[in-house]
Amino acid sequence: MNAPRITTRCALSRRRFLRGTGIALALPWLESMTPAFAADTAATAPATPPRRVFAICNNLGLLPEEFFPRQAGRDYEPSPYLRLLQEYRNDFTVFSGVSHPDVDGGHPADNCFLTAAPHPGSGGFRNTISLDQYLAERIGHLTRFPSLNLGVNVQQGQRSLSWTGSGVLIPCDEKASEVFRKLFLQGSPEETAAQIRRLETGRSILDAVAGQARDLRSTLGSQDGARMDQYFTSVRELEQRLQMSREWEDRPKPQVRAPVPLDPASPKAYMEKVRLMYDLARLAFETDSTRAIALLLDGVNSPAIDVEGVQITDGYHNLSHHGRSEAKISQLKAIDEWHMKLLADLFRGLKGVRDGDATLLDRTLVLYGSNLGNANTHVTTNLPTLLAGGGFRHGQHLAFDTERNYPLPNLFVSMLQRMGVETDRFASSTGTMRGLEMT
């Protein structure tokens, strides 16, 4: 038997900080922070009106037999759910037979709806950058807020659509009133000055510890060194965002006629929360406060919700596991139909706003879909997906193989290109979305 390999390398303490001018910057986790023996054994303002993206994930999906049309092409007969959107038929494309390759795991897949990172249920899973944050990194400096990450009844700390380039979850804003105040209410001169001081305090942290950072970097192995480089790059990017935020603090916020929304007191008011978030998204785009919004509609974390005209007797999640019970399916259909009605209201609101020589819907890419193709069985294939607006030639059903799915990230590439981002790839894409043409 081979003797265990012994190393005298000293472990780097997790408590070690880079310090300078009174500032302490905590280190990321590095392999060299693991005790040596454990580490060895564990080797195991534009000239033309801008475009925007509004990505919505309903994480319990929709009843597939009620959503998907039976015919492909432009002459498809609308399904029961799509009949509720019939007024806007020529403003959206419906997709079938699409999914994220290798994104499995049932409910955890909602975290990958905008990232397409594979195997979210695995033990060593690490997420990747989401579509909205990819956009925010490239065009976020053009607006007061690089992006907005919204949620309804979200299980905080566990679920989000927005993830940074280093795979860190960005928490959802759930209170409509707070989002409204952030977007549109100007603080007093004293409050503005205090915010500027806070922003300036956060700047140049890396400069203050640069010397010690270089010394530490020279003592690390190649793998830990690469991680440190990535970490400091993230800090530098944060500093740049702080600088941009500082510049926006000197500019007055846009004024809107809408009042501050009242936050529903109960998670049962799920549909009212959805409506408020749709209204906020429209106002944010109308005032060009941001050009990238993500919204997670968390039915998994919702109780027996209030739905007009129907008595809902069970939690939303339990209803989704209907087991072909007619009573549960009937209630679930009522919930799904209200989702479609609210989506129609969103389209109506966006279409009612002029944006240059077009409407706000014409210049807004609205992605509506789910991480589950069928919540009853937890499958993550054949995802119900709609794309509205944004300057594409819509009015069609693009039907792909429901068994061997077409990659949904291809749609993300088409969306990014329509936003003016020069790229031919995102996550597991193989190109742009086949059959989707720009106007």
SVG drawing of the C-alpha trace seen along z (x, -y; Angstrom):
<svg xmlns="http://www.w3.org/2000/svg" viewBox="-67 -69 74 71">
<polyline fill="none" stroke="black" stroke-width="0.4" points="0.0,0.0 1.3,-3.4 1.9,-5.8 -0.2,-8.9 1.4,-11.9 2.3,-14.5 2.8,-18.2 4.1,-20.9 2.2,-23.7 0.5,-26.0 -3.2,-26.6 -4.2,-30.2 -6.7,-31.3 -10.2,-32.2 -9.9,-35.1 -7.1,-36.7 -7.9,-40.1 -6.2,-42.5 -6.0,-45.7 -5.1,-49.2 -5.9,-52.7 -8.5,-51.4 -10.3,-49.2 -10.6,-45.5 -11.4,-43.3 -12.3,-39.8 -10.8,-37.1 -12.8,-34.6 -12.6,-30.9 -9.3,-29.4 -8.0,-25.9 -5.0,-27.1 -7.5,-28.0 -8.1,-24.3 -5.9,-22.5 -3.1,-20.7 -4.1,-17.1 -7.8,-17.8 -6.9,-19.4 -4.9,-16.4 -7.5,-13.9 -10.3,-15.9 -8.8,-15.9 -11.9,-14.5 -29.3,-58.2 -29.5,-57.2 -29.9,-58.7 -32.6,-56.1 -35.1,-54.6 -33.4,-51.8 -34.6,-48.2 -35.3,-46.4 -35.6,-42.9 -38.3,-41.8 -37.7,-38.1 -40.5,-36.4 -40.3,-32.9 -43.4,-31.2 -41.7,-28.4 -44.7,-26.1 -45.3,-26.4 -48.6,-25.9 -50.7,-22.9 -49.1,-21.9 -52.3,-20.6 -53.9,-23.9 -50.9,-26.0 -49.3,-24.5 -51.0,-24.8 -51.5,-21.6 -50.5,-23.2 -47.1,-24.8 -46.5,-27.9 -48.4,-31.1 -51.9,-29.5 -51.9,-27.7 -55.2,-27.5 -54.7,-29.1 -54.8,-26.8 -57.2,-27.7 -54.6,-29.7 -53.4,-31.5 -57.0,-32.5 -56.7,-34.8 -53.8,-36.6 -55.5,-36.5 -55.7,-40.3 -51.8,-40.3 -51.3,-37.2 -49.1,-39.1 -47.0,-40.5 -45.7,-37.2 -44.2,-33.9 -45.0,-30.7 -42.4,-27.9 -42.6,-24.2 -40.0,-21.5 -37.4,-23.8 -35.4,-23.4 -32.0,-24.1 -29.6,-21.2 -28.7,-19.2 -30.7,-21.5 -32.5,-18.9 -33.4,-18.5 -37.0,-19.7 -37.7,-22.7 -34.0,-23.9 -34.0,-24.5 -35.7,-27.8 -32.4,-29.2 -31.1,-28.3 -34.0,-29.8 -31.8,-32.7 -28.4,-31.0 -28.9,-27.5 -26.2,-26.2 -26.3,-22.4 -27.4,-20.0 -28.6,-22.5 -29.6,-19.7 -26.1,-18.2 -24.0,-18.5 -21.2,-20.6 -23.4,-22.8 -22.3,-26.4 -24.4,-28.8 -23.3,-31.0 -24.2,-34.5 -27.8,-35.2 -29.1,-36.8 -30.1,-40.0 -26.8,-40.4 -25.0,-39.6 -26.9,-42.6 -26.3,-44.7 -22.5,-44.3 -22.6,-45.6 -25.3,-48.3 -26.1,-48.8 -24.1,-52.0 -26.6,-53.7 -29.3,-53.8 -29.6,-54.7 -30.2,-51.1 -28.1,-48.5 -30.9,-46.0 -33.9,-45.2 -34.4,-41.8 -38.0,-41.4 -39.9,-38.6 -43.3,-37.4 -43.5,-35.2 -39.8,-34.3 -38.0,-31.9 -35.3,-34.4 -31.7,-33.2 -32.8,-30.0 -34.3,-31.2 -33.5,-34.0 -33.4,-34.5 -30.4,-36.9 -26.9,-35.6 -23.5,-37.3 -20.6,-36.2 -19.1,-34.4 -22.3,-32.5 -23.6,-34.5 -27.3,-34.8 -28.8,-38.4 -31.7,-38.7 -35.1,-39.6 -36.9,-42.9 -40.4,-41.9 -42.0,-45.0 -43.5,-47.1 -43.5,-50.2 -39.8,-50.0 -39.0,-49.4 -41.2,-52.4 -39.5,-54.7 -36.1,-53.5 -37.1,-54.3 -39.0,-57.5 -38.9,-59.3 -36.2,-61.8 -34.7,-62.0 -34.1,-65.2 -30.8,-67.0 -29.5,-65.6 -30.4,-62.1 -28.8,-62.5 -25.6,-63.8 -25.6,-60.9 -26.0,-58.4 -23.1,-60.0 -20.9,-59.7 -21.8,-56.0 -20.9,-55.5 -17.6,-57.3 -16.7,-55.4 -17.1,-52.2 -14.8,-53.3 -11.1,-52.4 -11.2,-49.6 -8.9,-47.6 -6.5,-50.6 -6.2,-50.8 -5.0,-47.2 -3.2,-46.9 0.2,-46.3 -0.8,-43.6 -2.9,-42.0 0.2,-41.7 2.2,-40.2 -0.5,-37.6 -0.9,-36.8 2.8,-35.9 2.4,-33.3 -0.5,-31.4 -0.5,-28.4 -1.8,-28.7 -5.4,-27.6 -5.8,-29.9 -4.0,-32.7 -6.6,-32.4 -9.4,-32.6 -7.9,-35.7 -7.5,-37.3 -11.2,-36.6 -12.1,-37.9 -10.2,-41.2 -11.7,-41.6 -15.1,-41.4 -14.2,-44.0 -12.9,-46.3 -16.1,-45.9 -18.1,-46.7 -16.0,-49.9 -16.8,-50.9 -20.5,-50.4 -20.2,-52.5 -18.7,-55.2 -21.6,-55.1 -24.1,-55.1 -22.3,-58.2 -22.8,-60.1 -26.5,-59.2 -27.1,-60.6 -26.5,-64.1 -29.3,-63.7 -33.0,-64.1 -35.1,-60.9 -38.0,-60.8 -41.4,-61.8 -44.5,-59.7 -48.1,-60.3 -48.7,-56.9 -49.0,-56.8 -46.8,-54.7 -48.3,-51.2 -49.7,-49.5 -48.0,-46.3 -50.4,-43.4 -50.1,-42.1 -50.6,-38.4 -48.8,-36.0 -52.3,-34.9 -52.6,-38.1 -50.2,-36.5 -52.0,-37.8 -52.2,-41.4 -48.4,-41.2 -47.9,-40.0 -49.9,-42.9 -48.0,-45.4 -44.6,-44.1 -45.8,-44.3 -46.9,-47.9 -43.5,-48.7 -41.7,-47.1 -43.6,-49.2 -42.9,-52.4 -39.2,-51.6 -38.9,-51.0 -41.1,-54.0 -38.7,-56.3 -35.6,-54.5 -34.6,-53.8 -33.3,-50.4 -33.2,-48.1 -33.1,-44.7 -35.6,-43.3 -36.0,-39.8 -39.1,-38.6 -39.5,-35.3 -43.1,-34.2 -42.5,-31.7 -45.6,-29.4 -43.5,-26.8 -43.4,-29.2 -47.1,-30.3 -50.1,-29.3 -53.7,-28.8 -53.7,-32.0 -56.6,-34.4 -58.0,-34.1 -61.0,-36.1 -64.1,-34.0 -62.7,-30.7 -62.2,-29.2 -58.7,-27.9 -58.5,-25.2 -54.9,-24.1 -51.4,-25.6 -50.2,-26.5 -47.4,-23.9 -49.7,-21.1 -52.1,-21.9 -49.3,-21.6 -48.9,-18.0 -52.4,-17.3 -52.1,-13.5 -54.8,-14.0 -57.3,-15.0 -60.1,-16.9 -60.7,-19.1 -57.0,-20.2 -56.7,-20.6 -59.8,-22.8 -58.2,-25.1 -54.9,-25.1 -56.5,-26.1 -58.1,-29.1 -54.7,-30.1 -53.1,-29.7 -55.8,-31.6 -55.2,-34.6 -51.5,-34.4 -52.5,-34.8 -54.9,-37.6 -52.3,-39.6 -49.8,-38.9 -52.4,-40.4 -52.7,-43.4 -48.9,-43.8 -48.9,-43.7 -51.7,-46.2 -49.9,-48.6 -46.6,-48.4 -48.5,-48.8 -50.3,-51.8 -47.0,-53.8 -45.4,-55.5 -41.6,-55.1 -40.3,-57.2 -42.0,-56.0 -43.1,-52.7 -44.7,-51.4 -42.9,-50.4 -43.9,-46.7 -42.2,-47.0 -39.0,-47.9 -39.3,-45.6 -38.4,-41.9 -40.9,-40.1 -39.8,-36.6 -42.4,-34.5 -41.7,-30.9 -41.0,-28.3 -38.2,-26.0 -40.7,-23.1 -42.4,-21.6 -44.9,-19.8 -44.8,-20.6 -46.8,-17.4 -43.9,-15.2 -41.0,-17.7 -39.8,-17.4 -37.6,-20.2 -38.1,-19.6 -40.6,-21.0 -40.8,-24.3 -43.8,-26.6 -42.2,-29.7 -43.4,-32.9 -41.5,-35.8 -43.3,-39.1 -42.3,-42.4 -38.8,-43.6 -38.8,-43.9 -39.2,-40.4 -41.6,-39.0 -44.1,-37.3 -47.5,-35.7 -46.3,-32.1 -45.8,-28.8 -42.2,-27.6 -42.6,-23.8 -39.5,-21.7 -39.1,-18.1 -40.7,-17.6 -38.5,-14.5 -35.2,-15.8 -35.5,-19.4 -34.0,-22.4 -31.7,-24.5 -33.6,-27.4 -30.3,-29.4 -30.4,-30.0 -33.3,-32.3 -31.2,-34.2 -28.5,-34.7 -31.2,-36.1 -32.4,-38.4 -28.9,-39.6 -28.2,-40.4 -31.5,-42.3 -30.4,-44.3 -27.3,-45.3 -24.9,-43.0 -22.3,-41.5 -22.2,-37.8 -22.9,-34.5 -23.1,-32.4 -24.7,-32.2 -24.3,-29.2 -25.1,-26.0 -26.4,-27.7 -25.5,-26.4 -26.4,-29.6 -29.4,-31.9 -33.1,-30.8 -34.0,-29.0 -37.2,-30.5 -37.2,-33.7 -36.7,-36.7 -36.2,-40.4 -38.6,-42.9"/>
</svg>
